[in-house]
Amino acid sequence: MRNNKLSDRVRLLHIIDAILDIELYLTNLTRDEFLSNSLVKSATLMQIVIIGEATANLSAETKSLNKEVAWRQIKGTRNIITHEYFGIDYEIVWNIVRQELPALKEQIQQILRQMEE
């Protein structure tokens, strides 16, 4: 059941929660440990899907006010994971969670701070 009535603030908090979960999953894990652990890989993918789903349901206004965020790429990553599951390149997933998620986390936290002003 889809709930499109959630506020943008709640959806942004879902993104933060998903990023925090991924950070927890990867605590003290090396790249090789990540690549060899199907449970962690699956859990990480699920959180990336949640991030993409929350992003897809944000208002156009929030997205247009925050053009520095790669909204389209985030949704696209979610679509690849969801529809091309057996073709996922986990090296790319590793790079996303290690290199791009920290910046996304900061961007989302900044948007949340602006919403509180």
Number of C-alpha atoms within 10 A of each C-alpha: 3 5 6 12 7 12 12 20 16 13 20 20 17 18 25 19 16 20 22 16 15 22 16 12 16 19 9 10 13 11 14 10 13 20 16 12 11 11 11 17 19 11 14 24 22 17 20 26 23 20 24 22 18 21 22 18 16 19 12 10 9 13 17 11 10 15 9 10 15 13 16 13 11 19 20 15 18 23 15 14 19 15 11 10 11 9 9 14 11 15 12 10 20 19 12 14 19 15 11 12 18 14 13 19 18 12 15 18 16 13 16 16 10 9 11 8 5
